[in-house]
Amino acid sequence: MIVTKEDSKENLNPYEVAKKQIETAAEKLGLEPHIVEMLKRPMRVLSVSFPVKMDDGSIQIFEGYRSQHNDALGPTKGGIRFHPDITLDEVKALSMWMSFKCAVVGLPYGGGKGGVICDPRTLSTGELERVSRGFIEAISQIIGPDKDIPAPDVYTNPQIMGWMMDTYSRMNHAFSPGVITGKPLIIGGSKGRNEATARGCVITIQEAMKKLHLPLKGATVAIQGFGNAGRIAAKLLAELGCKIVAVSDSTGAIYDPDGLNLATVEHVKDHQTLLDYGAQYEIEPSQLLELDVDILVPAALENAITAANADRIQAKIIAEAANGPTSPEADQILSGKGIMVIPDILANAGGVTVSYFEWVQNLMNYYWSEEEVNQKLADIMVRSFHAVHETAEQYGTDLRTAAYIISIKRMAEAMKARGWV
């Protein structure tokens, strides 16, 4: 089952959310209006349509987008998602969040994002491959290892990245692994990439718990979204001694105050549905967000926490493994309640950080061990968390605004150094 935007109670425009977040941070910095206006608009957005021959011999026209927000700090970087509800505003917002995500952890990238409007459930493997190759052909003129480097995102995976890299390489008559990250290891992928988003999120949770003087051992955790990031975050947190009490996916949610058996959860997730864990553990998915837990990890789609439910959130820490799960209005409510929100542009930056490592390894044609990758990731995430926390204290604001302050400062400095403003 694919999660659709209609599933959320409050359907907010992510592009408007992103612009509000920029305005809030820029006001704290006293940034010149023309710089703010530049940051509120992607520098380039490409809309494409391309034909694909289906298995039955018919021709279907697919539509897609690629947004490149700002390349002052370096080439743009960001995922490609396949989803039936993709909109242009969503892709623009996600490219903006990628710019700030890269800047807050100090990567030499701007933000990019892409998407194809399709339902992967209805496509055969061959059709999925032809859609993947067709999209890269359509956007090939604006991507490249020194221009814009795509990666996997919602409902895309390493195999799709492999097809895309191969298509670009064929078009350019040269093996070009650096054009795409998140590839299979055999064709230039990086060790540690699969766990990177979740691992980076868990590292920020560890640092946040230290700041609040709370023990990780025995801490209760609810995870909304049991896909790659949510599932691995659950495993890593359990290894640190946390008690995973609730998880959810598109089929439903389960809760056990004594702690779920993760091995059983993974088994039913892989072979049946989460609800087969046991009827007595079933709860409404919306209830999961409002449980009395130490740590809440939203790891699904945008707008999970809004003004409609923020006042009922009880977690001490919210670590945003998903992009844009909290609306600006909800942020104000959560801040007023004293809940620490580790913002998406910091909490889930582990994925793009190890994607950066993959790109660097591709360009060098020299590859690191998983231990090296994980240590380099930990160094960056710990340093970035403390920089954001210190900035929040300096400006008397929340962690999200502090993260944007750091990002916008770096981007504005680069724009000035290049003579753009």
C-alpha positions as CSV (number, residue, x, y, z in Angstrom):
1,M,0.0,0.0,0.0
2,I,1.3,3.4,-0.9
3,V,0.8,6.3,1.5
4,T,-1.0,9.2,-0.1
5,K,-1.2,12.8,1.0
6,E,-5.0,12.4,1.4
7,D,-4.2,10.1,4.4
8,S,-3.1,13.2,6.5
9,K,-5.7,15.2,8.4
10,E,-4.2,18.5,7.3
11,N,-2.8,18.8,3.8
12,L,-0.3,21.6,3.9
13,N,1.6,23.0,0.9
14,P,5.3,22.0,1.6
15,Y,6.6,24.8,-0.5
16,E,4.8,27.4,1.7
17,V,6.1,25.6,4.8
18,A,9.7,25.8,3.5
19,K,9.3,29.5,2.7
20,K,8.0,30.2,6.2
21,Q,10.9,28.4,7.8
22,I,13.4,30.5,5.7
23,E,11.6,33.7,6.7
24,T,11.8,32.8,10.4
25,A,15.5,32.2,10.4
26,A,16.3,35.1,8.1
27,E,14.5,37.5,10.4
28,K,16.8,36.3,13.3
29,L,19.8,37.1,11.1
30,G,18.6,40.4,9.8
31,L,19.3,39.1,6.3
32,E,18.9,41.4,3.3
33,P,15.5,41.0,1.6
34,H,16.9,40.2,-1.8
35,I,18.9,37.3,-0.4
36,V,15.8,36.0,1.3
37,E,13.9,36.1,-1.9
38,M,16.6,34.2,-3.7
39,L,16.6,31.5,-1.1
40,K,12.8,31.2,-1.3
41,R,12.9,30.3,-5.0
42,P,14.7,27.4,-6.8
43,M,17.2,28.6,-9.4
44,R,16.0,26.0,-11.9
45,V,13.1,23.7,-12.2
46,L,12.7,21.3,-15.1
47,S,9.3,19.7,-15.9
48,V,9.5,16.7,-18.3
49,S,7.2,14.2,-20.0
50,F,8.5,11.1,-21.7
51,P,7.1,8.0,-23.4
52,V,7.5,4.5,-22.1
53,K,6.6,1.3,-23.9
54,M,4.6,-0.9,-21.5
55,D,4.6,-4.7,-21.4
56,D,1.4,-4.9,-23.3
57,G,2.9,-2.9,-26.2
58,S,1.0,0.3,-25.4
59,I,2.8,3.6,-24.9
60,Q,2.3,5.6,-21.7
61,I,3.4,9.2,-21.1
62,F,5.0,9.8,-17.7
63,E,5.6,13.2,-16.2
64,G,8.4,14.2,-13.8
65,Y,10.3,17.1,-12.3
66,R,13.8,18.0,-11.2
67,S,14.3,21.1,-9.0
68,Q,17.7,22.6,-8.4
69,H,17.5,25.1,-5.5
70,N,20.8,26.8,-5.1
71,D,24.4,25.8,-6.1
72,A,26.3,28.6,-4.4
73,L,28.2,26.0,-2.2
74,G,28.6,23.3,-4.9
75,P,26.6,21.0,-7.2
76,T,23.1,20.3,-6.3
77,K,22.3,17.0,-4.6
78,G,19.1,15.1,-3.7
79,G,16.8,12.2,-4.3
80,I,14.4,11.0,-7.0
81,R,11.1,9.7,-5.7
82,F,8.4,7.7,-7.6
83,H,4.9,8.4,-6.2
84,P,1.5,8.9,-7.7
85,D,0.9,12.2,-5.7
86,I,4.1,14.1,-6.5
87,T,3.5,17.8,-7.1
88,L,5.8,20.5,-8.4
89,D,5.5,22.4,-5.1
90,E,6.5,19.3,-3.2
91,V,9.6,18.8,-5.3
92,K,10.6,22.5,-5.0
93,A,10.2,22.4,-1.2
94,L,12.2,19.2,-0.9
95,S,15.1,20.7,-3.0
96,M,15.1,23.7,-0.7
97,W,15.3,21.4,2.4
98,M,18.1,19.6,0.8
99,S,20.1,22.8,0.4
100,F,19.7,23.6,4.1
101,K,20.4,20.0,5.0
102,C,23.7,19.9,3.2
103,A,24.7,23.3,4.5
104,V,23.9,22.6,8.2
105,V,26.3,19.6,8.2
106,G,28.9,21.5,6.1
107,L,28.7,19.5,2.8
108,P,29.9,21.3,-0.4
109,Y,26.5,20.9,-2.1
110,G,23.3,22.8,-2.9
111,G,19.9,21.1,-2.8
112,G,18.1,19.2,-5.6
113,K,15.1,16.9,-5.8
114,G,13.3,15.0,-8.4
115,G,10.2,12.9,-8.9
116,V,8.2,10.9,-11.4
117,I,4.4,10.7,-11.1
118,C,3.7,7.0,-11.1
119,D,2.5,4.2,-8.9
120,P,5.4,1.7,-8.7
121,R,2.9,-1.0,-7.5
122,T,1.4,-1.2,-11.0
123,L,4.7,-1.5,-12.9
124,S,6.5,-4.7,-13.8
125,T,10.3,-4.8,-13.3
126,G,10.8,-4.1,-17.0
127,E,8.4,-1.2,-16.9
128,L,10.1,0.2,-13.8
129,E,13.5,0.0,-15.5
130,R,12.2,1.8,-18.7
131,V,10.6,4.6,-16.6
132,S,13.9,5.0,-14.7
133,R,16.0,5.2,-17.8
134,G,13.4,7.4,-19.6
135,F,13.5,10.0,-16.7
136,I,17.3,10.2,-16.7
137,E,17.3,10.6,-20.4
138,A,14.8,13.5,-20.0
139,I,16.9,15.3,-17.4
140,S,20.4,14.3,-18.5
141,Q,21.3,17.8,-19.7
142,I,21.1,19.3,-16.2
143,I,22.7,16.5,-14.1
144,G,26.2,15.3,-13.8
145,P,29.0,14.7,-11.2
146,D,29.8,18.4,-11.2
147,K,26.3,19.7,-11.8
148,D,23.5,17.7,-9.9
149,I,23.8,14.3,-8.3
150,P,20.5,12.4,-7.8
151,A,20.0,9.6,-5.2
152,P,17.2,7.2,-4.1
153,D,14.2,8.5,-2.2
154,V,10.6,7.4,-1.6
155,Y,9.9,4.1,-3.6
156,T,13.2,4.2,-5.4
157,N,16.2,2.0,-4.5
158,P,19.8,1.0,-5.4
159,Q,18.7,-1.0,-8.4
160,I,16.9,2.0,-9.9
161,M,20.0,4.1,-9.2
162,G,22.0,1.5,-11.1
163,W,19.8,1.7,-14.1
164,M,19.9,5.5,-14.0
165,M,23.7,5.6,-13.7
166,D,24.1,3.2,-16.6
167,T,21.8,5.3,-18.8
168,Y,23.8,8.5,-18.1
169,S,27.1,6.6,-18.6
170,R,25.9,5.2,-22.0
171,M,24.7,8.7,-23.1
172,N,28.1,10.1,-22.2
173,H,30.2,7.2,-23.5
174,A,32.1,6.9,-20.2
175,F,31.6,5.0,-16.9
176,S,30.3,7.8,-14.6
177,P,29.5,6.4,-11.2
178,G,29.7,9.9,-9.6
179,V,26.5,11.0,-11.3
180,I,24.3,9.0,-8.9
181,T,24.6,7.9,-5.3
182,G,22.9,5.2,-3.5
183,K,24.0,2.7,-6.1
184,P,24.7,-1.1,-5.6
185,L,28.2,-1.6,-4.0
186,I,29.4,-3.5,-7.1
187,I,29.1,-0.4,-9.3
188,G,30.4,2.3,-6.9
189,G,28.0,2.4,-4.0
190,S,29.4,3.1,-0.5
191,K,29.5,0.8,2.4
192,G,27.3,2.1,5.2
193,R,24.9,3.9,2.9
194,N,21.9,1.7,3.6
195,E,21.9,2.5,7.3
196,A,23.2,6.1,7.1
197,T,19.9,8.0,7.4
198,A,18.8,6.0,10.5
199,R,22.3,5.9,12.0
200,G,22.7,9.7,11.6
201,C,19.3,10.2,13.3
202,V,20.2,7.9,16.2
203,I,23.4,9.8,16.7
204,T,21.5,13.1,17.1
205,I,19.1,11.4,19.5
206,Q,22.1,10.2,21.6
207,E,23.4,13.8,21.8
208,A,20.0,15.2,22.5
209,M,19.4,12.8,25.4
210,K,22.8,13.8,26.9
211,K,21.7,17.5,26.7
212,L,18.5,16.7,28.5
213,H,20.4,14.5,31.0
214,L,18.1,11.5,30.2
215,P,19.4,7.9,30.0
216,L,19.1,6.0,26.8
217,K,18.8,2.7,28.5
218,G,15.1,2.0,29.1
219,A,14.0,5.1,27.1
220,T,10.7,4.5,25.4
221,V,10.4,5.0,21.6
222,A,7.6,5.3,19.1
223,I,8.4,5.2,15.4
224,Q,5.9,6.4,12.8
225,G,6.9,4.7,9.5
226,F,8.6,1.3,9.5
227,G,10.4,1.6,6.1
228,N,14.1,1.6,5.7
229,A,14.9,4.5,8.0
230,G,12.3,3.7,10.7
231,R,13.2,0.0,10.8
232,I,16.9,0.6,11.1
233,A,16.5,3.3,13.6
234,A,14.4,0.9,15.8
235,K,17.2,-1.7,15.5
236,L,20.0,0.7,16.4
237,L,18.0,2.3,19.3
238,A,17.2,-1.1,20.7
239,E,20.9,-2.0,20.6
240,L,21.5,1.1,22.7
241,G,19.0,-0.2,25.3
242,C,15.9,1.7,24.3
243,K,12.5,0.1,24.5
244,I,10.6,0.3,21.2
245,V,6.9,0.4,22.3
246,A,5.1,1.4,19.0
247,V,5.7,1.3,15.3
248,S,3.4,2.0,12.3
249,D,3.4,1.7,8.5
250,S,0.8,2.2,5.8
251,T,-1.1,-0.9,7.0
252,G,-1.6,0.3,10.6
253,A,0.0,0.7,14.0
254,I,0.9,-1.5,17.0
255,Y,1.7,-0.6,20.6
256,D,3.0,-2.6,23.6
257,P,3.9,-0.5,26.7
258,D,6.2,-3.3,27.8
259,G,8.1,-3.2,24.5
260,L,7.6,-4.8,21.1
261,N,9.5,-7.9,20.1
262,L,11.4,-6.4,17.1
263,A,12.2,-9.8,15.6
264,T,8.5,-10.6,15.4
265,V,7.7,-7.1,14.1
266,E,10.2,-7.5,11.3
267,H,8.9,-11.0,10.5
268,V,5.2,-9.9,10.2
269,K,6.3,-6.8,8.3
270,D,8.2,-9.0,5.7
271,H,5.6,-11.8,5.4
272,Q,2.2,-10.3,6.3
273,T,1.3,-6.9,7.8
274,L,2.2,-5.2,11.0
275,L,-1.3,-5.8,12.3
276,D,-0.6,-9.6,12.3
277,Y,1.6,-8.9,15.3
278,G,-1.6,-9.3,17.3
279,A,-5.0,-7.7,17.4
280,Q,-4.6,-6.8,21.1
281,Y,-1.7,-4.5,20.2
282,E,-3.4,-2.6,17.4
283,I,-4.0,1.1,17.8
284,E,-5.0,3.9,15.4
285,P,-2.0,5.3,13.5
286,S,-2.8,8.8,14.7
287,Q,-2.6,7.6,18.4
288,L,1.1,6.6,17.9
289,L,2.1,10.2,17.7
290,E,0.4,11.1,20.9
291,L,1.8,8.3,23.1
292,D,3.6,9.1,26.4
293,V,7.1,8.2,25.3
294,D,10.6,9.6,25.7
295,I,11.4,9.6,21.9
296,L,9.1,10.0,18.9
297,V,10.6,9.4,15.5
298,P,8.4,10.5,12.6
299,A,9.8,8.5,9.6
300,A,7.0,8.7,7.1
301,L,5.8,11.5,4.8
302,E,5.3,15.3,5.4
303,N,2.8,16.9,7.7
304,A,2.4,14.2,10.3
305,I,2.4,16.7,13.2
306,T,0.2,19.8,12.7
307,A,-1.7,22.4,14.7
308,A,-4.5,19.7,14.9
309,N,-2.5,17.3,17.0
310,A,0.6,19.1,18.3
311,D,-0.9,20.0,21.7
312,R,-1.4,16.2,22.3
313,I,2.2,15.2,21.7
314,Q,3.8,14.0,24.9
315,A,7.3,12.9,23.7
316,K,10.3,14.6,25.3
317,I,12.3,14.5,22.0
318,I,11.1,14.4,18.4
319,A,13.7,13.2,15.9
320,E,12.5,13.9,12.4
321,A,13.7,11.0,10.2
322,A,11.2,12.1,7.6
323,N,11.3,15.3,5.5
324,G,8.9,18.0,6.7
325,P,6.9,16.0,9.2
326,T,6.1,19.1,11.4
327,S,4.2,22.2,10.3
328,P,5.4,25.7,11.3
329,E,2.2,26.1,13.5
330,A,3.0,22.8,15.2
331,D,6.6,23.9,15.8
332,Q,5.4,26.8,17.8
333,I,3.1,24.6,19.9
334,L,5.8,22.0,20.6
335,S,8.3,24.7,21.5
336,G,5.9,26.2,24.0
337,K,5.5,22.7,25.6
338,G,9.3,22.4,25.9
339,I,9.6,19.5,23.5
340,M,13.0,19.3,21.8
341,V,12.5,18.8,18.1
342,I,15.6,17.6,16.2
343,P,14.7,19.1,12.8
344,D,14.7,17.0,9.6
345,I,17.6,19.0,8.0
346,L,19.8,17.8,10.8
347,A,18.2,14.5,12.1
348,N,18.1,12.8,8.7
349,A,21.2,14.4,7.2
350,G,23.1,11.1,7.6
351,G,21.8,9.9,4.3
352,V,23.1,12.8,2.2
353,T,26.3,12.8,4.3
354,V,27.2,9.2,3.3
355,S,25.9,10.0,-0.3
356,Y,28.6,12.7,-0.2
357,F,31.1,10.1,0.9
358,E,30.0,7.8,-2.0
359,W,30.5,10.7,-4.5
360,V,34.0,11.4,-3.1
361,Q,34.9,7.8,-3.3
362,N,33.7,7.6,-6.9
363,L,35.7,10.6,-7.9
364,M,38.9,9.2,-6.2
365,N,38.1,5.6,-7.4
366,Y,39.2,4.6,-3.8
367,Y,36.8,3.1,-1.4
368,W,36.6,3.1,2.4
369,S,35.7,0.4,4.9
370,E,32.3,0.5,6.7
371,E,34.0,1.4,9.9
372,E,35.7,4.4,8.3
373,V,32.3,5.5,6.8
374,N,30.5,5.2,10.1
375,Q,33.2,7.0,12.0
376,K,33.3,9.9,9.5
377,L,29.5,10.1,9.7
378,A,29.5,10.2,13.5
379,D,32.1,13.0,13.6
380,I,30.0,15.1,11.3
381,M,26.7,14.4,13.0
382,V,28.0,15.1,16.5
383,R,29.8,18.3,15.5
384,S,26.7,19.5,13.6
385,F,24.3,18.7,16.5
386,H,26.4,20.7,18.9
387,A,26.7,23.6,16.5
388,V,23.0,23.8,16.1
389,H,22.4,23.5,19.9
390,E,24.9,26.3,20.6
391,T,23.3,28.5,17.9
392,A,19.8,27.9,19.5
393,E,21.1,29.0,22.8
394,Q,22.9,32.0,21.3
395,Y,19.7,33.2,19.5
396,G,17.2,32.0,22.1
397,T,15.4,29.9,19.6
398,D,14.5,26.3,18.8
399,L,16.8,23.8,17.1
400,R,15.0,24.1,13.7
401,T,15.4,27.8,13.4
402,A,19.0,27.4,14.7
403,A,19.7,24.9,11.9
404,Y,18.3,27.2,9.3
405,I,20.4,30.1,10.7
406,I,23.6,28.1,10.3
407,S,22.6,26.9,6.8
408,I,21.4,30.4,5.6
409,K,24.6,32.0,6.9
410,R,26.8,29.6,5.0
411,M,24.7,29.9,1.8
412,A,24.6,33.7,2.0
413,E,28.3,33.9,2.6
414,A,28.9,31.7,-0.5
415,M,26.5,33.8,-2.6
416,K,28.3,37.0,-1.6
417,A,31.8,35.5,-2.2
418,R,30.7,34.5,-5.7
419,G,29.4,38.0,-6.4
420,W,25.8,37.0,-6.8
421,V,24.5,39.5,-4.3
